[in-house]
Amino acid sequence: KATRNATITTANPYFTKSGISSDFSAYYKTYDASKLDISDTKYTTIGLNAVFGVPISERHKLFFGVNPEMNKIVLGTAAPSEYQQSLASYSTTSIKTYEASVGWSYDTRNSTYLPTRGTYQRALLAGAFFGDARYVRGTYQFQKFFPVSRNVTLAMNTQFDYGKGLGGQSYPFYRNLYAGGLGSVRGFDTSTIGPVSTSSTGAVSYLGGSKRLVANVELQFPFPGMTKNRDVRLFAFADAGGLWSDTSAVSFDGCNYGKISLS
């Protein structure tokens, strides 16, 4: 009800005889944050993405990509004042960016679907130096899997994301990171961890942030009576997360959005 995507993708794992892979995609996305009670904001995104993967060893791989994109933003009457001020600085509601990226991965997992042993690491550095919005962002993720027994696995995951605006601009709010819910900190509603803005009408908006830290540890074991079916699993888990903002401005509700929020 909140997100709709239409994507056309073509992938070739052997774009060249030396094993360079290629991925090309064109996409159209709409996202209505008000449907999730996050904020009174709507986004429409149109973009192209091209990524080339270069194997440098059996376990290591480099990635290079380009991603031109346009984001059309519609702010509702209850949208956060922080979003309104940031959008006004672009002098347009259709923000164009031209992002370039370089990445690295290291993978010793025994399976990419349901691993039981091994390590996975990835790092990404991307930047938009031209266009309406200019910024840099980076991601580092580390995963480790330990076989406790034949059917029980201990899995650990840590991920850190960092974003910063360039040229005197703040980090684009439409690229803000969120925490809470499946995939980050379970036990919380989707995207409800971090800075919160309350308007004069009492509307609550979850602003997100430009820096995020998430840590997860879980014990994976089969569903009773379905030991041989690895598609059905049970988990005992503990999650933690933190979210920072790119700005230290204090809004009218007295909240310093530059401070960390931990859960």
C-alpha positions in Angstrom: 0.0 0.0 0.0 3.0 2.3 0.4 5.5 1.2 -2.2 5.1 0.3 -5.9 8.0 -0.6 -8.2 8.3 -1.3 -11.9 11.8 -2.5 -12.9 13.3 -3.9 -16.0 16.7 -5.6 -15.4 19.1 -7.5 -17.5 22.1 -9.3 -16.0 25.0 -11.1 -17.5 27.5 -12.9 -15.2 30.0 -13.3 -18.1 29.8 -9.9 -19.8 33.4 -10.6 -20.9 35.4 -13.8 -21.2 37.5 -12.8 -18.2 34.4 -13.0 -15.9 33.3 -9.4 -15.7 29.6 -9.2 -14.9 27.1 -6.6 -15.9 23.7 -5.5 -14.5 21.5 -2.9 -16.2 18.2 -1.7 -14.9 15.5 0.9 -15.5 13.0 1.6 -12.8 10.0 3.6 -11.7 9.0 3.7 -8.1 6.4 5.4 -6.0 6.5 5.7 -2.2 3.8 7.2 0.0 5.2 7.5 3.6 1.9 8.6 4.9 0.5 5.1 4.3 3.0 3.8 7.0 2.4 6.8 9.3 6.0 7.8 8.9 5.5 11.3 7.4 3.1 13.2 5.1 5.4 12.8 2.1 5.2 11.2 -1.4 8.1 10.3 -3.7 8.2 9.3 -7.3 11.6 8.0 -8.6 12.7 7.4 -12.1 16.2 6.1 -12.8 18.8 4.0 -14.6 21.4 1.9 -13.0 24.5 0.2 -14.5 26.9 -2.0 -12.4 29.9 -3.9 -13.6 31.5 -6.5 -11.3 35.2 -7.3 -11.7 36.5 -10.5 -10.0 40.0 -10.0 -8.6 40.3 -13.4 -6.9 38.0 -16.4 -6.1 36.6 -14.6 -3.1 37.1 -10.9 -3.8 35.2 -8.8 -6.3 35.1 -5.1 -7.2 32.0 -3.2 -8.4 31.7 0.0 -10.5 28.4 1.7 -11.1 26.6 4.8 -12.4 23.1 5.8 -11.4 21.3 8.8 -12.9 18.0 9.4 -11.1 15.2 11.9 -10.8 13.1 12.2 -7.6 9.8 14.1 -7.6 8.7 15.0 -4.1 5.3 16.1 -2.9 5.0 17.4 0.7 1.6 17.3 2.4 0.2 19.9 4.8 1.5 17.8 7.7 5.0 17.3 6.3 7.9 18.0 8.7 9.2 21.6 8.6 12.7 20.1 8.2 11.7 18.6 4.9 10.0 21.8 3.7 13.1 23.9 4.4 15.4 21.3 2.8 13.2 21.0 -0.3 13.1 24.8 -0.7 16.9 24.9 -0.8 16.8 23.0 -4.1 14.4 25.4 -5.8 12.7 22.5 -7.5 10.5 19.5 -6.5 12.1 17.3 -9.2 15.6 16.7 -8.0 18.1 15.2 -10.4 21.2 13.4 -9.3 24.1 11.6 -11.1 25.6 9.1 -8.8 28.8 7.1 -9.3 29.9 4.2 -7.1 32.7 1.8 -6.3 32.3 -1.3 -4.2 34.0 -4.4 -2.9 32.8 -7.8 -1.6 34.4 -10.8 0.0 32.4 -14.0 0.3 33.3 -17.4 1.8 29.8 -18.5 2.6 28.8 -22.1 1.7 25.5 -20.8 0.3 24.1 -17.4 -0.7 20.5 -18.6 0.0 20.7 -20.2 3.5 24.4 -20.2 4.6 25.5 -22.2 7.6 29.2 -21.3 7.7 31.5 -18.6 6.3 32.0 -14.9 6.1 30.5 -12.2 3.9 31.7 -8.6 3.7 30.8 -5.7 1.5 31.8 -2.1 1.2 30.3 0.7 -1.0 31.3 4.3 -1.6 29.1 6.4 -3.8 28.9 10.1 -4.6 26.8 12.6 -6.5 29.0 15.5 -7.5 26.7 17.0 -10.2 23.0 17.8 -10.4 20.6 19.4 -8.0 21.7 17.3 -4.9 25.3 16.6 -4.1 26.4 14.2 -1.4 28.5 11.2 -0.6 27.4 8.0 1.1 29.1 4.8 2.2 28.2 1.3 3.6 30.1 -1.4 5.3 28.5 -4.8 6.2 30.0 -7.8 7.9 28.3 -11.2 8.3 29.5 -14.3 10.0 27.9 -17.8 10.2 28.9 -20.6 12.6 27.5 -24.1 12.5 26.5 -25.0 16.1 25.3 -28.4 15.0 24.0 -30.1 11.9 20.7 -28.2 11.9 21.5 -25.1 14.1 23.4 -22.0 12.9 24.6 -19.0 14.8 24.5 -15.9 12.5 25.9 -12.4 13.2 25.4 -9.2 11.1 26.8 -5.7 11.5 26.1 -2.8 9.1 27.2 0.9 9.2 25.9 3.5 6.8 27.2 7.0 6.4 25.9 10.0 4.4 26.9 13.6 4.1 25.9 16.5 1.9 28.5 18.4 -0.2 28.9 22.0 -1.2 27.1 23.4 1.8 24.0 21.2 1.2 22.6 18.9 3.9 22.2 15.2 3.1 19.1 14.8 0.9 16.2 13.9 3.2 14.7 11.7 0.5 17.7 9.4 0.8 17.5 9.3 4.6 18.1 6.0 6.3 15.7 4.4 8.7 15.8 1.8 11.4 13.1 -0.4 13.0 11.2 -3.4 11.7 12.3 -6.5 9.7 15.8 -6.2 8.2 17.1 -3.8 11.0 15.8 -3.9 14.5 12.9 -6.3 15.0 10.3 -5.6 17.6 9.8 -2.1 16.4 7.3 -0.8 13.8 8.9 -0.1 10.4 11.2 3.0 10.4 10.1 4.2 13.9 13.6 4.4 15.5 15.4 7.8 15.5 14.5 11.5 15.3 10.8 12.4 15.5 9.2 15.7 14.6 5.8 16.8 15.9 4.0 19.5 14.0 1.8 22.2 15.4 -1.2 20.1 14.5 0.1 17.1 16.5 1.2 15.1 13.4 4.1 12.9 14.2 6.8 12.3 11.5 9.8 9.9 11.7 12.6 11.9 10.0 15.3 9.2 9.5 18.9 10.1 9.4 22.1 10.0 7.4 24.1 7.7 9.7 23.0 4.3 10.8 24.4 1.4 12.8 22.7 -1.9 13.1 23.8 -5.1 14.8 22.0 -8.5 14.8 22.7 -11.9 16.3 20.4 -14.9 15.8 20.2 -18.6 16.4 18.6 -20.3 13.4 17.1 -23.8 13.9 14.5 -25.9 12.0 10.8 -26.0 12.7 9.9 -29.0 14.8 8.9 -31.9 12.5 10.4 -30.2 9.4 14.1 -30.7 9.9 14.8 -31.5 6.3 12.9 -28.4 5.0 15.3 -25.5 5.3 12.8 -23.1 3.8 11.0 -23.0 7.1 13.2 -21.8 10.0 12.8 -20.5 13.5 15.0 -17.7 15.0 16.0 -16.6 18.5 17.5 -13.1 18.0 18.8 -9.9 19.6 19.0 -6.7 17.6 20.4 -3.2 18.3 20.5 0.0 16.2 21.4 3.6 16.3 20.5 6.6 14.0 22.1 10.0 13.6 21.2 13.0 11.6 23.4 15.1 9.2 22.2 18.3 10.9 22.4 19.6 14.5 19.6 22.1 14.1 17.1 22.4 16.9 13.5 22.5 15.6 10.5 24.3 17.1 9.7 21.2 19.2 13.0 21.5 21.0 14.5 18.3 19.7 18.2 18.2 18.7 18.2 16.0 15.6 21.9 15.7 15.6 21.9 13.4 18.6 22.0 9.7 18.5 18.9 7.6 19.1 19.6 4.0 20.3 17.2 1.1 20.7 
